[in-house]
Amino acid sequence: MQPTLVILAAGMASRYGSMKQVQSFGPSGETIMEYSIYDAIKAGFSKVVFIIREEFYDMFQDAFGKKLQGKIKIDYVFQSLDSYVGERNIPEERKKPWGTAHAVLCCKDKVNEPFAVINADDFYGQDGFVKAYQFLTNEVSENNYAIIGYELKKTLSDNGSVSRGVCNVDINGNLVDINERTKIYRNTEGIITYEDENGLHEVSEDASVSMNFFGFHPNFIEQCNGFFGEFLDAEINNPKGEFFIPLIVDKVVKSNLGRVKVIPTSAQWFGVTYKEDAPVVQDSITKLIADGSYPPNLWV
């Protein structure tokens, strides 16, 4: 069974200030996620599932439906606040969806094959998709998942701090734990640091970080389902509570429910966390086209 690519696209891009998921960056109007889909098709993926809010459906159909027709199967999953919350009352102040693991949970009954998960607004590079496809077709199992691990120094923004899941890996390349660091940046001395309630901490440039590029057996959706009720019991009244994929991955490892292989890639990540990142992304794509990595029009 060929693996599926699941794209997280339900966010409203609060820091960026617009719908960056459908902003054009390529010379023929391509979005960042189209380069991911192109790389996934080349690697062997046979289907793409967009996780979106239902009100974005027509926009996504217009933007991607026709151009991808005949190139890869397309499906949509809707993420909403009331999905899988049961009889619980959602506080009025809660406005945004519950997070990335909740988005994956919304794929229940839609995704029944091995799948990769990525963000809509991150450029991951061809190597990541090749390695994800190889894992999903040769190694994935009910107790064996994967993270495509990027070098921290290749995932920073010059325009502000970023959030990264810093991976601690054992001698066999398996995840020991993953620590979500929400304020990582290179300081004035060129040292990469992160902030937390205890102050500033240095972190290695070569640290392996999660960019929300995962490879899962379909039973991971049930793992999310099992932990979501526990999350809601603790966080339903926290308007900023997030049910993150790395949170579930960490629980799977620490509960001995499975192992997570961290597959290293030296690919250069880039993305649009801030509006000021957009010209950098566009320039990077222009250079990749110039060196022959991508055609000027992905879909002709």
BAFI-3210 file (N, C-alpha, C; in Angstrom, 3 decimals, decimal comma, padded with zeros to 6 digits):
// residues 300
n [1|2|3|4|5|6|7|8|9|10|11|12|13|14|15|16|17|18|19|20|21|22|23|24|25|26|27|28|29|30|31|32|33|34|35|36|37|38|39|40|41|42|43|44|45|46|47|48|49|50|51|52|53|54|55|56|57|58|59|60|61|62|63|64|65|66|67|68|69|70|71|72|73|74|75|76|77|78|79|80|81|82|83|84|85|86|87|88|89|90|91|92|93|94|95|96|97|98|99|100|101|102|103|104|105|106|107|108|109|110|111|112|113|114|115|116|117|118|119|120|121|122|123|124|125|126|127|128|129|130|131|132|133|134|135|136|137|138|139|140|141|142|143|144|145|146|147|148|149|150|151|152|153|154|155|156|157|158|159|160|161|162|163|164|165|166|167|168|169|170|171|172|173|174|175|176|177|178|179|180|181|182|183|184|185|186|187|188|189|190|191|192|193|194|195|196|197|198|199|200|201|202|203|204|205|206|207|208|209|210|211|212|213|214|215|216|217|218|219|220|221|222|223|224|225|226|227|228|229|230|231|232|233|234|235|236|237|238|239|240|241|242|243|244|245|246|247|248|249|250|251|252|253|254|255|256|257|258|259|260|261|262|263|264|265|266|267|268|269|270|271|272|273|274|275|276|277|278|279|280|281|282|283|284|285|286|287|288|289|290|291|292|293|294|295|296|297|298|299|300]
n.u [000,842|000,662|002,115|000,529|000,456|-000,050|-001,178|-000,871|-002,989|-004,818|-004,483|-004,669|-002,568|-001,459|000,827|001,941|-000,012|-001,733|-003,263|-000,980|-000,699|-001,722|-000,346|001,515|004,746|006,439|007,569|005,449|003,227|003,226|002,606|004,255|003,561|003,018|005,500|006,286|004,347|004,998|007,605|006,886|005,337|007,306|008,880|007,220|004,757|001,209|-001,123|-002,623|-003,678|-005,420|-005,614|-007,937|-009,865|-013,387|-014,526|-012,585|-012,640|-013,650|-011,819|-009,407|-010,017|-010,256|-007,656|-005,957|-007,205|-007,706|-005,131|-003,717|-005,018|-005,068|-002,427|-001,946|-003,852|-006,431|-007,681|-009,789|-009,807|-011,683|-010,982|-012,329|-013,434|-015,197|-014,727|-014,409|-014,606|-016,576|-019,102|-018,251|-018,183|-017,212|-015,215|-016,201|-014,169|-012,312|-011,007|-009,454|-008,494|-007,571|-004,909|-001,994|-001,918|-004,572|-005,521|-004,489|-005,945|-008,440|-008,295|-009,217|-010,737|-010,414|-007,756|-006,053|-003,711|-000,052|001,425|002,788|003,293|003,182|003,868|001,962|003,249|006,003|009,126|010,648|012,521|013,842|015,178|014,135|011,567|012,130|013,437|011,411|009,477|010,859|011,086|008,356|007,509|009,110|009,864|008,050|005,774|003,276|004,470|006,599|007,663|008,577|010,669|011,633|014,647|015,996|018,899|019,463|020,671|019,985|017,393|016,549|015,161|015,880|014,379|013,176|012,328|011,928|009,912|010,868|011,034|013,265|015,293|016,286|018,462|019,152|021,950|021,252|019,869|017,263|014,472|014,775|013,626|011,577|011,802|009,906|010,836|010,145|011,154|013,590|016,638|019,363|021,823|023,350|026,017|026,261|025,556|023,349|020,433|017,855|014,881|013,339|011,247|013,260|015,323|018,034|019,383|021,982|022,096|023,084|024,277|024,097|022,085|019,444|016,324|012,758|010,656|007,987|007,661|006,747|006,629|004,171|002,503|-000,895|-002,118|-001,325|-003,175|-005,156|-003,686|-003,562|-006,272|-006,676|-005,188|-006,316|-008,651|-007,570|-005,929|-007,892|-009,247|-007,385|-006,754|-008,899|-009,990|-007,996|-007,269|-005,151|-004,118|-002,437|-002,654|-000,215|001,538|004,257|003,950|002,386|004,007|006,166|004,898|004,271|006,833|007,842|006,000|006,526|005,133|005,933|008,603|010,508|012,098|014,708|015,376|018,018|018,436|020,245|019,130|018,246|016,032|013,334|010,983|007,921|007,575|007,384|006,273|008,422|010,033|009,208|010,401|012,899|012,264|011,153|013,401|015,073|013,690|013,810|016,555|016,809|015,349|016,921|019,208|018,293|016,831|014,089|011,390|010,435|007,654|005,693|003,660|003,198]
n.v [-001,205|002,139|005,022|007,881|011,453|013,755|016,963|019,641|022,189|023,845|026,041|029,556|031,213|033,123|034,624|035,328|036,723|036,407|034,229|032,239|029,695|029,558|031,442|032,680|031,672|030,576|030,940|030,461|030,837|029,014|027,632|027,154|024,618|023,227|022,596|020,723|018,747|018,119|017,059|014,879|013,338|012,666|011,076|008,909|008,897|008,461|009,792|012,766|014,406|017,117|018,813|020,928|023,863|023,765|025,952|026,759|025,126|025,530|027,430|025,964|023,949|025,452|026,441|024,186|021,871|021,493|021,767|019,654|017,470|014,218|013,856|013,211|011,577|013,293|014,349|015,632|016,702|017,890|020,044|020,909|022,779|021,266|018,641|015,361|015,977|015,046|015,121|017,352|020,769|023,478|026,214|029,654|031,436|029,982|029,882|028,887|025,824|022,647|021,916|020,268|017,445|016,939|017,613|015,467|013,427|014,010|012,782|010,262|007,328|008,229|008,096|005,267|004,009|003,805|006,960|010,226|013,264|016,740|020,300|022,916|025,266|025,023|024,490|021,587|020,130|017,816|015,501|014,782|013,769|011,563|009,939|009,664|008,263|005,871|004,875|004,549|002,614|000,451|000,093|001,038|000,353|-000,872|-000,220|001,361|004,355|007,469|010,387|012,969|014,342|017,535|019,663|021,965|024,487|024,940|025,692|028,125|031,484|034,727|036,745|036,658|034,775|031,168|028,168|024,940|021,397|019,852|017,088|014,342|011,766|008,228|005,833|004,194|005,700|006,221|007,980|009,470|011,487|014,382|017,802|020,608|023,689|027,017|029,537|030,041|031,305|032,929|034,545|037,837|037,235|035,150|032,691|029,961|030,082|029,315|030,493|030,125|029,771|029,734|031,234|031,913|029,521|027,705|025,945|023,248|023,828|021,734|020,177|017,830|018,511|018,509|019,279|019,056|016,929|013,882|010,252|007,826|004,837|003,887|003,399|005,358|007,359|006,371|006,388|009,146|009,606|008,205|009,703|012,219|012,753|012,755|014,996|017,019|016,919|018,086|020,535|021,899|024,324|026,095|028,608|028,704|026,188|023,453|020,588|018,943|017,171|016,342|016,048|013,725|011,866|011,874|010,809|008,244|007,116|007,318|005,826|003,342|002,391|002,292|002,872|005,609|006,433|008,615|010,140|011,396|014,371|016,442|018,505|021,857|023,679|025,967|028,583|030,455|031,959|034,574|037,648|038,946|036,905|036,087|037,205|035,929|033,237|033,205|033,954|031,781|029,666|030,517|030,213|027,423|026,618|027,700|026,118|023,755|022,050|022,198|022,570|025,553|025,721|023,743|021,972|021,535]
n.w [000,000|-000,974|000,577|002,164|001,977|004,471|005,033|007,181|007,403|008,645|010,247|011,097|010,623|012,543|013,426|011,044|009,699|007,514|005,016|004,589|003,621|001,052|-000,344|-003,095|-004,122|-005,997|-009,474|-011,207|-009,740|-007,639|-004,411|-001,203|-000,221|-002,539|-003,598|-001,753|-002,274|-004,898|-004,514|-002,941|-004,715|-006,600|-004,954|-004,506|-003,181|-003,185|-002,644|-001,353|001,563|002,660|005,642|006,792|007,722|007,445|006,164|004,426|002,275|-000,439|-001,357|-001,273|-003,090|-005,456|-005,605|-005,737|-006,711|-009,589|-010,749|-009,650|-010,528|-011,796|-011,190|-008,535|-006,017|-004,231|-001,094|001,547|004,940|007,616|010,257|013,292|016,189|017,741|017,087|018,136|020,839|022,395|024,900|026,190|027,274|025,380|026,170|025,679|025,100|023,739|020,598|018,469|016,683|018,293|017,943|016,430|016,802|017,299|014,783|013,288|014,505|013,459|011,035|011,323|010,158|007,585|006,766|006,288|005,819|005,884|006,670|006,036|007,811|007,405|007,751|006,187|005,504|005,405|003,817|002,911|001,407|-001,047|-000,163|002,336|001,739|000,176|002,051|003,952|002,462|001,954|004,559|005,249|003,510|004,013|006,725|008,688|011,379|013,721|016,094|015,447|014,514|012,809|012,758|010,629|010,973|011,280|010,990|013,515|012,996|010,378|010,333|011,259|011,633|010,385|011,298|013,746|016,750|016,851|017,112|018,083|018,126|020,001|019,619|021,555|021,137|021,106|020,986|018,933|017,196|017,855|019,233|022,407|023,991|023,321|023,263|023,410|022,366|022,552|022,000|020,194|018,978|017,212|019,000|019,560|019,616|017,951|018,911|019,287|021,137|023,567|025,183|028,365|031,302|033,127|032,193|029,869|027,556|026,073|022,949|020,871|017,557|015,812|016,746|016,488|015,173|015,278|012,601|012,371|010,574|010,081|010,134|010,117|011,231|010,533|013,007|014,728|014,728|016,373|018,715|019,158|019,565|021,954|023,792|023,658|025,172|027,744|027,521|027,138|029,573|031,217|029,987|028,799|029,604|029,136|027,066|025,330|025,170|023,625|021,687|020,747|018,114|018,750|021,533|021,776|020,497|022,274|024,536|023,595|023,350|026,007|027,391|026,573|024,379|021,828|019,434|018,087|015,277|014,509|011,653|010,019|008,057|005,844|004,561|003,638|005,463|004,914|005,643|006,286|008,847|009,711|008,126|007,033|006,246|003,772|001,278|001,413|001,206|-001,368|-002,887|-002,331|-003,550|-006,190|-006,676|-006,456|-008,655|-010,657|-010,429|-011,375|-009,745|-009,578|-011,940|-013,823|-013,900|-011,980|-012,759|-015,465]
ca.u [000,000|001,472|001,841|-000,204|000,999|-001,047|-000,681|-001,527|-003,264|-006,019|-004,160|-004,988|-001,331|-001,597|002,026|002,228|-000,995|-002,528|-003,333|000,272|-000,771|-002,041|000,410|002,396|006,179|007,098|007,387|004,167|002,187|003,240|002,727|005,285|003,124|003,077|006,834|006,251|003,555|005,827|008,653|006,244|004,987|008,559|009,362|006,358|003,470|000,118|-002,317|-002,406|-004,850|-005,318|-006,405|-008,302|-011,170|-014,381|-014,792|-011,528|-012,710|-013,768|-010,559|-008,422|-010,419|-009,889|-006,209|-005,171|-007,938|-007,498|-003,723|-003,202|-005,835|-004,312|-001,042|-001,994|-005,202|-006,620|-008,812|-009,828|-010,286|-012,025|-010,688|-013,170|-013,302|-016,019|-014,386|-013,908|-014,613|-017,647|-020,131|-017,631|-018,535|-016,041|-015,310|-016,421|-012,929|-011,502|-011,339|-008,705|-008,501|-006,840|-003,499|-001,620|-002,320|-006,019|-005,696|-004,269|-007,095|-009,548|-008,119|-009,791|-011,615|-010,044|-006,397|-005,927|-002,437|001,068|001,326|003,688|002,639|004,020|003,216|001,699|004,040|007,433|009,801|011,426|013,574|013,555|015,775|013,228|010,464|012,697|013,689|010,114|008,858|011,586|010,691|006,945|007,290|010,008|010,167|006,993|004,931|002,427|005,288|007,813|007,364|009,795|010,777|012,726|015,348|016,750|019,928|018,889|021,237|019,376|015,944|016,309|014,719|016,607|013,399|012,560|012,512|011,129|009,642|011,407|011,094|014,657|015,272|017,365|018,495|020,068|023,018|020,645|019,139|015,868|014,145|014,673|012,560|011,522|011,509|009,424|011,439|009,297|011,840|014,965|017,182|020,814|022,017|024,271|027,342|026,200|025,259|021,932|019,917|016,410|014,403|012,210|011,010|014,495|016,328|018,588|020,140|022,625|021,757|024,025|023,855|023,854|021,004|018,407|015,038|011,553|009,971|006,655|007,700|006,691|006,145|003,362|001,552|-002,222|-002,565|-001,003|-004,417|-005,785|-002,903|-004,040|-007,617|-006,570|-004,614|-007,010|-009,522|-006,694|-005,542|-009,034|-009,519|-006,415|-006,498|-010,031|-010,241|-006,827|-007,533|-003,950|-003,653|-002,175|-002,492|000,827|002,049|005,405|003,479|001,944|005,205|006,905|004,153|004,429|008,167|008,021|005,081|006,954|004,132|006,590|009,840|010,477|013,405|015,009|016,078|018,642|018,588|021,051|018,418|018,007|014,633|012,970|009,552|007,449|007,059|007,099|006,133|009,744|010,674|008,687|011,373|013,960|011,708|011,037|014,752|015,578|013,038|014,382|017,878|016,614|014,924|018,084|020,174|017,670|016,149|012,656|011,073|009,791|006,240|005,699|002,546|003,013]
ca.v [000,000|003,349|005,953|009,133|012,680|014,545|018,337|020,433|023,499|024,413|027,219|030,865|031,962|034,303|035,465|035,785|037,759|036,141|032,809|031,937|028,383|029,692|032,533|032,236|031,919|030,131|031,832|030,187|030,941|027,876|027,803|026,295|023,224|022,570|022,008|019,495|017,753|017,721|016,172|013,649|012,552|012,107|010,044|007,740|009,042|008,340|010,525|013,876|014,782|018,438|019,052|022,338|024,219|023,536|027,181|026,955|024,053|026,053|028,081|024,932|023,312|026,351|026,620|022,968|020,750|021,283|021,627|018,357|016,408|013,281|013,752|012,546|011,580|014,371|014,257|016,710|016,429|019,145|020,146|021,905|022,785|020,254|017,288|014,392|016,474|014,373|015,957|018,447|022,133|024,237|027,596|030,640|032,126|029,125|030,245|028,147|024,371|022,141|021,662|019,382|016,059|016,937|017,582|014,081|012,667|014,262|011,887|008,964|006,755|008,765|007,645|003,889|003,510|004,582|008,344|011,277|014,519|017,932|021,604|023,500|026,466|024,739|023,849|020,530|019,606|016,520|014,385|014,380|012,963|010,270|009,152|009,337|007,213|004,623|004,382|004,174|001,418|-000,643|-000,053|001,459|-000,689|-000,348|000,296|001,968|005,582|008,196|011,840|013,449|015,277|018,599|020,319|023,197|025,674|025,102|025,891|029,383|032,665|035,957|037,783|036,453|033,462|030,079|027,032|023,705|020,235|019,397|015,640|013,642|010,498|007,241|005,400|003,490|006,654|006,296|009,114|009,310|012,427|015,556|018,962|021,738|024,969|027,961|030,804|029,742|032,298|033,130|035,817|038,781|036,615|034,051|031,433|029,626|029,962|029,332|031,085|029,552|030,474|029,721|032,080|031,593|028,278|027,440|024,662|022,959|024,117|020,481|019,431|017,344|019,084|018,147|020,348|018,496|016,005|012,591|009,083|007,073|003,774|004,472|003,258|006,579|008,122|005,864|006,904|010,513|009,484|007,773|010,742|013,502|012,942|013,118|016,389|017,902|016,951|018,978|021,806|022,443|025,709|026,902|029,039|028,540|024,812|022,861|019,134|018,855|015,856|015,932|015,620|012,335|011,087|011,750|009,885|006,898|006,638|007,191|004,800|002,080|001,953|002,181|003,639|006,609|006,572|009,960|009,971|012,706|014,938|017,665|019,460|023,197|024,057|027,375|028,759|031,830|032,217|036,007|038,218|039,319|035,709|035,784|037,413|034,924|032,006|033,377|033,924|030,409|028,868|030,961|029,592|025,988|026,483|028,019|025,014|022,591|021,193|022,250|023,270|026,859|025,448|022,387|021,097|021,397]
ca.w [000,000|-001,081|001,673|001,952|002,553|005,189|005,158|008,225|006,799|009,263|011,056|010,526|010,406|013,400|013,454|009,687|009,416|006,318|004,685|003,907|002,992|-000,367|-000,948|-004,177|-003,977|-007,219|-010,629|-011,860|-008,738|-006,727|-002,965|-000,611|-000,102|-003,844|-003,746|-000,952|-003,002|-006,048|-004,004|-002,478|-005,907|-007,136|-004,035|-004,617|-002,506|-004,155|-002,206|-000,432|002,352|003,258|006,847|006,705|008,265|006,396|005,417|003,435|001,272|-001,801|-001,705|-001,560|-004,343|-006,542|-005,671|-005,960|-007,291|-011,023|-011,132|-009,196|-011,109|-012,617|-010,717|-007,240|-005,434|-003,259|-000,185|002,530|006,294|008,276|011,682|013,950|017,646|018,405|016,647|019,111|022,216|023,121|025,518|026,933|026,890|024,951|026,648|024,631|024,741|022,860|019,220|017,454|016,873|019,448|017,674|015,326|017,064|017,079|013,334|012,867|014,983|012,535|009,884|011,677|009,129|006,279|006,456|006,779|005,310|006,418|006,204|006,510|008,196|007,268|007,797|004,875|005,232|005,525|002,692|003,557|000,550|-001,657|000,586|003,400|001,214|-000,231|003,264|004,548|001,644|002,204|005,882|005,278|002,690|004,397|008,154|009,607|011,968|014,792|017,198|014,890|013,791|012,433|012,594|009,779|011,847|010,606|011,791|014,045|012,350|009,061|010,498|011,964|010,899|010,717|011,612|015,045|017,352|016,282|017,997|017,537|018,983|020,041|019,820|022,243|020,410|021,673|020,086|017,804|016,370|018,266|020,095|023,860|024,300|022,456|024,107|022,617|022,741|021,836|021,682|019,792|018,050|017,276|019,686|018,917|019,552|016,996|019,606|019,291|022,495|023,726|026,432|029,093|032,560|033,924|031,588|028,557|027,507|024,781|022,331|019,798|016,189|015,109|017,385|015,581|015,567|014,540|011,875|012,130|009,445|010,753|009,422|011,063|010,947|010,791|014,398|015,472|014,867|017,593|019,844|019,389|020,112|023,335|024,650|023,525|026,329|028,863|027,290|027,373|031,008|031,861|029,303|028,051|030,001|028,778|025,688|024,505|025,244|022,311|021,618|019,729|017,712|019,563|022,850|021,669|020,196|023,520|025,390|023,032|023,706|027,454|027,884|025,946|023,407|020,537|019,284|017,030|014,644|014,030|010,383|009,762|006,723|005,814|003,716|004,160|005,647|005,027|005,811|006,460|010,188|009,738|006,779|006,534|005,694|002,437|000,198|001,529|000,643|-002,819|-003,442|-002,213|-004,586|-007,465|-006,811|-006,686|-010,047|-011,492|-010,443|-011,975|-008,772|-009,875|-013,178|-013,592|-013,630|-011,443|-013,140|-016,915]
c.u [000,874|001,122|001,147|000,549|-000,143|-000,459|-001,526|-001,742|-004,477|-005,751|-004,478|-003,762|-001,302|-000,369|002,304|001,228|-001,822|-002,552|-002,098|000,253|-001,039|-001,363|001,373|003,842|006,958|006,769|006,078|003,028|002,167|003,335|003,866|004,824|003,114|004,456|006,938|005,481|004,331|006,910|008,070|005,868|006,231|009,078|008,505|005,023|002,338|-001,109|-001,905|-003,725|-004,577|-006,203|-006,669|-009,538|-012,180|-014,630|-013,710|-011,649|-012,756|-012,471|-009,486|-008,748|-010,001|-008,381|-005,465|-005,880|-007,599|-006,036|-003,137|-003,969|-004,996|-002,878|-000,944|-003,437|-005,273|-007,821|-008,689|-010,364|-010,543|-011,725|-011,561|-013,049|-014,054|-015,716|-013,782|-013,843|-015,724|-018,670|-019,553|-018,089|-017,265|-016,192|-015,432|-015,130|-012,013|-011,924|-010,652|-008,776|-007,513|-005,382|-003,276|-002,001|-003,833|-006,321|-005,518|-005,438|-008,294|-009,434|-008,697|-010,829|-011,358|-008,682|-006,197|-004,640|-001,302|001,062|002,436|002,852|003,628|003,183|003,016|002,707|005,535|007,939|010,808|012,578|013,320|014,042|014,840|012,120|010,940|012,884|012,383|009,442|009,534|011,196|009,273|006,654|008,123|010,102|009,013|006,215|004,109|003,228|006,604|007,428|008,684|009,580|011,887|013,397|016,218|017,793|019,409|019,378|020,611|017,876|015,589|015,754|015,560|015,669|012,683|012,802|011,583|010,880|010,146|011,308|012,493|014,683|016,511|017,335|019,487|021,073|022,492|019,843|017,670|015,657|014,094|013,574|012,639|011,044|011,128|010,013|010,773|009,970|013,312|015,422|018,702|021,063|023,083|025,693|027,370|025,881|023,752|021,478|018,399|016,072|013,325|012,084|012,249|015,615|016,759|019,438|020,735|022,206|022,652|023,439|023,454|022,761|019,963|017,053|013,918|010,961|008,546|006,607|007,857|006,272|005,436|002,669|000,157|-002,708|-002,189|-002,247|-005,167|-005,007|-003,361|-005,424|-007,566|-006,074|-005,411|-007,934|-008,739|-006,267|-006,695|-009,361|-008,616|-006,427|-007,710|-010,316|-009,052|-006,979|-006,335|-003,394|-003,531|-001,929|-001,535|001,159|003,262|005,023|003,085|003,126|006,010|006,217|004,298|005,777|008,266|007,091|005,411|005,883|004,734|007,886|009,695|011,893|013,587|015,912|016,702|018,606|019,429|020,387|018,252|016,509|014,486|011,447|009,211|006,767|006,618|007,009|007,488|010,503|010,303|009,700|012,510|013,497|011,645|012,405|015,336|014,981|013,582|015,741|017,765|016,149|016,114|019,080|019,560|016,940|014,646|012,451|010,417|008,288|006,125|004,741|002,278|003,787]
c.v [001,251|004,334|007,226|010,285|013,471|015,926|019,106|021,852|024,181|025,687|028,518|031,763|033,257|035,205|036,072|036,832|037,555|034,644|032,409|030,583|028,479|030,895|031,976|032,619|031,512|031,024|031,620|030,148|029,820|028,325|026,924|024,845|022,500|021,962|020,726|018,396|017,229|016,742|014,838|012,749|011,893|010,969|008,784|007,819|009,080|009,178|011,653|014,194|016,140|018,482|020,553|022,609|024,150|024,780|027,477|025,997|024,597|026,708|027,043|024,192|024,162|026,427|025,370|021,856|020,478|021,021|020,278|017,182|015,523|013,082|013,028|012,591|012,645|014,064|015,374|016,183|017,776|019,054|021,249|021,743|021,638|018,830|016,485|014,923|015,829|015,350|017,145|019,801|022,909|025,680|028,583|031,307|031,282|029,365|029,362|026,645|023,931|021,802|020,559|017,926|015,906|016,902|016,161|013,203|012,838|013,433|010,495|008,566|007,303|008,267|006,286|003,227|004,277|005,996|009,200|012,503|015,652|019,187|022,132|024,583|026,276|024,077|022,855|019,984|018,174|015,346|013,877|013,475|011,598|009,378|008,770|008,206|005,872|004,027|003,830|002,921|000,227|-000,910|000,226|000,261|-000,058|000,189|000,891|003,147|006,292|009,703|012,100|014,580|016,255|019,188|021,690|024,426|025,949|025,357|027,210|030,456|033,851|037,037|037,589|035,049|032,446|029,034|025,765|022,599|019,658|017,930|015,166|012,204|009,539|006,762|004,654|004,410|006,761|007,421|008,706|010,226|013,602|016,723|020,146|023,032|026,055|029,285|030,526|030,799|032,322|034,505|036,668|038,241|035,416|032,707|031,192|029,379|029,792|029,904|030,214|030,292|030,535|030,540|031,620|030,334|028,104|026,065|024,472|023,269|022,853|019,636|019,035|017,857|018,574|019,384|019,918|017,708|014,612|011,492|008,157|005,878|004,352|004,319|004,476|007,440|007,673|006,280|008,327|010,494|009,126|008,854|012,050|013,774|013,371|014,579|017,340|018,019|017,958|020,393|022,465|023,899|026,630|027,333|028,880|027,122|024,185|021,370|018,853|017,410|015,457|015,484|014,149|011,421|010,834|010,764|008,443|006,303|006,369|006,159|003,426|001,496|001,781|002,960|004,565|006,791|008,010|009,821|011,304|013,091|016,205|018,741|020,800|023,434|025,549|027,489|030,197|031,985|033,675|036,541|038,559|038,130|035,481|036,042|036,394|033,605|032,093|033,312|032,511|029,511|029,233|030,315|028,089|025,719|026,718|026,874|023,697|021,668|021,112|022,943|024,626|026,752|023,988|021,451|021,044|020,205]
c.w [000,000|000,038|001,211|002,599|003,169|005,452|006,159|007,717|007,411|010,050|010,330|010,393|011,229|013,375|012,083|009,227|008,169|006,076|003,885|003,230|001,495|-001,002|-001,982|-003,892|-005,228|-008,399|-011,377|-010,848|-007,715|-005,261|-002,451|-000,585|-001,440|-004,101|-002,918|-001,683|-004,206|-005,616|-003,553|-003,652|-006,488|-006,266|-004,088|-003,894|-003,533|-003,814|-001,276|000,243|002,980|004,503|006,927|007,560|007,120|005,556|004,367|002,244|-000,159|-002,261|-002,058|-002,858|-005,534|-006,727|-006,123|-006,722|-008,739|-011,361|-010,706|-009,795|-012,034|-012,179|-009,372|-006,742|-004,348|-002,379|000,846|003,854|006,947|009,765|012,276|015,460|018,313|017,981|017,793|020,541|023,038|023,661|026,282|026,391|026,572|025,428|025,485|024,180|023,860|021,413|018,181|017,712|017,946|019,172|016,668|015,559|016,943|015,586|012,799|013,310|014,048|011,254|010,144|010,636|007,727|005,825|007,109|006,319|005,969|005,840|006,798|006,828|008,034|007,515|006,382|004,509|005,440|004,252|003,272|002,720|000,114|-000,817|001,682|002,904|000,740|000,991|003,959|003,781|001,897|003,547|005,857|004,446|003,146|005,897|009,094|010,126|013,074|015,968|016,703|013,999|013,454|012,473|011,591|010,545|011,074|011,555|012,218|013,298|010,992|009,130|011,171|011,034|011,331|011,258|012,938|015,557|016,697|017,367|017,334|018,587|018,943|020,458|020,570|021,735|021,059|020,623|018,869|016,893|016,699|019,266|021,559|024,385|023,340|023,297|023,235|023,178|021,909|021,496|021,407|018,792|018,192|017,887|018,995|018,821|018,606|017,607|019,596|020,727|022,457|025,093|027,049|030,420|033,443|033,298|030,209|028,626|026,113|024,270|021,115|018,424|015,446|015,748|016,344|016,063|014,675|013,890|011,523|010,826|010,053|009,790|010,398|010,432|011,233|012,225|015,244|015,667|016,113|018,841|020,189|020,035|021,603|024,269|024,631|024,713|027,557|028,755|027,619|028,855|031,712|031,288|028,663|028,397|029,756|027,320|024,757|024,554|023,864|022,454|020,460|019,361|018,556|020,973|022,824|021,372|021,459|024,462|024,904|023,448|025,205|028,083|027,327|025,017|022,018|020,533|018,083|016,516|014,179|012,807|009,997|008,293|006,842|004,970|004,425|004,262|005,426|005,061|006,106|007,815|010,310|008,313|006,170|005,953|004,231|001,313|000,216|000,922|-000,876|-003,491|-003,408|-003,290|-005,960|-007,713|-007,087|-008,113|-010,980|-011,541|-010,936|-011,013|-009,028|-011,222|-012,876|-013,339|-013,204|-012,165|-014,641|-017,444]
res [m|q|p|t|l|v|i|l|a|a|g|m|a|s|r|y|g|s|m|k|q|v|q|s|f|g|p|s|g|e|t|i|m|e|y|s|i|y|d|a|i|k|a|g|f|s|k|v|v|f|i|i|r|e|e|f|y|d|m|f|q|d|a|f|g|k|k|l|q|g|k|i|k|i|d|y|v|f|q|s|l|d|s|y|v|g|e|r|n|i|p|e|e|r|k|k|p|w|g|t|a|h|a|v|l|c|c|k|d|k|v|n|e|p|f|a|v|i|n|a|d|d|f|y|g|q|d|g|f|v|k|a|y|q|f|l|t|n|e|v|s|e|n|n|y|a|i|i|g|y|e|l|k|k|t|l|s|d|n|g|s|v|s|r|g|v|c|n|v|d|i|n|g|n|l|v|d|i|n|e|r|t|k|i|y|r|n|t|e|g|i|i|t|y|e|d|e|n|g|l|h|e|v|s|e|d|a|s|v|s|m|n|f|f|g|f|h|p|n|f|i|e|q|c|n|g|f|f|g|e|f|l|d|a|e|i|n|n|p|k|g|e|f|f|i|p|l|i|v|d|k|v|v|k|s|n|l|g|r|v|k|v|i|p|t|s|a|q|w|f|g|v|t|y|k|e|d|a|p|v|v|q|d|s|i|t|k|l|i|a|d|g|s|y|p|p|n|l|w|v]
***
